[in-house]
Structures are given as C-alpha cells and as structure tokens.
Amino acid sequence: MNSTISDLRNEVRQLADEAFHRKLISGYGDGPNDNEYQIVFNGKPRHFSLEHARSFLHNLIKQPNFN
C-alpha cells in the first residue's frame, strides 16, 4: 500500500471514529480491498472507495442536524 492510500485511509478512519462517537454511524472498518472502507449506516454495512467514504463521512459530520 503506498503512502497516499495509507494517508487517505488514516483520514477516513479518523472521520469514521468521529462519526461513530457522535452516533451517526454504528460501525466502520477496513474493506476487503486496500482502496475500500466499510461503514455501517442505518443498520446496513456499505462498502465505499476511500475517496467516497471520506466525502460521505465529511458530509455526514457537517450536517447541521447532527452538530
């Protein structure tokens, strides 16, 4: 895994941790491939590319209803 993917994965992990502690998601973790991440949202596990996971989590955290 190159450093760009590793850096992106770390950023996604931090966002997922924040979303989890705010109770916006109920779980998260590495996906089956290096460039995937799993997020449990509304009770359903979903697999995202790292880029999509970062965008999804960022938007979820920034929603005014949840802050």
N, C-alpha and C positions, 0 to 999 in steps of 0.2 A: 504494500500500500504506500503510495507516495505521500509526501508531506501535505500537499494541497487537500487530498481526500481526508487525511488524518486531521488537519486543521478544521475542515468543514464538519467532520464527524464530531469533533470536540465541541464546536459551536452548537450543533444540533443537540448534543447531549445536554449542554448547559440550558438551552431553551426548553428542552423537554423536562428537565428537572424543575425548572421554574414553573412551567405549566402544571406539572404533577402536584407540586406543593400548593399551588393555587386551586387545585382540584378541577382543572379544566380538562385534563385527560386522566385516565385511570391506569395507564401503564405505558411503558416505552422500552425500547431496546434495539440492539443491532439486528439488521435484517439478514437474510441468508447470503446476500452478496455484499462485497465491500462498499458498493455505492448505494446501498439501501438501508432504510431505517424503519422500524415498526413502531407505530403509535396506536394505542388503544383509545378510541374516541367514541363516545356514546355507546360503550359496551362492545364495540366491534374492532378487532385488530385490523389495521390498514398498513400496507407496505408502500412507502414513498421513496423516491430517489432522494438523496441527501439534499439536493437543491430545493426540491418541492417540500420536504419536511421542514427545512429552515424557514421557508416562506409561510407555510401553514402555521407553524408554531409562533412565528413572529406576529402574524396577523391575529391569531387567537389571543395572545397575551395583550396585544394593543387594543383589543375591542373595549370600548368604554363600558359595556355592560358587566365586564369581568374585573375591572380595576377598583 
